[in-house]
Amino acid sequence: MTEKLSININIDGRIYPLTINREDEEKYRKAAKILNDIILQYKKKYANNDSKDFLAMTAFQFVLKNIEMEEQADASPFIEEIKELNEVLGDYLLLND
């Protein structure tokens, strides 16, 4: 059974209590650090904007990156190619039996 751990994550100065699997703690803390680093970059670049703007742009940046990664990981073209090659190989083997 996985042991649960209660932690507090700080995102843009707000504390969020979470209950997580103990082995995931490092992942959660790293995610919060990356998030805060990006928010800080936006704060430095766009000092006159609101914190909600920084959070929105950070979220947008992560979603865009996620979409790009999903597109790169799309295996469907390869699956179709393998199906075609499998058919050709099957036909070849049937002809040469």
Steps between C-alpha positions, in 0.01 A plus 500: 500500500627845410569730791327839482670826589351843575699787355451870437581632155564871454389638165541873448492566874190290571519178695318193373478197732519169312491135595723302266680169472830527687701395194352790299613777739809598301293520180243731663761727652690519171179587314425780747855637465481501120160666513622769738811560289290558188257726688799702623625539143162638395494733802839642404404540135148636553522678836173692454282191456297314761598167659204337324656600168828334596323182608290497183803544274693234691210256470470583130871437451474156664189401304663606174811297586281202585322522164834518319623192686179310420542582131858375507393181674219423255568143391204465262703568182745231605223255583349544154841449338558183703156368398583559133841335535340207680253453213777514241707250698197272544430509126864427426507202735178360351642525147826331597356204692 
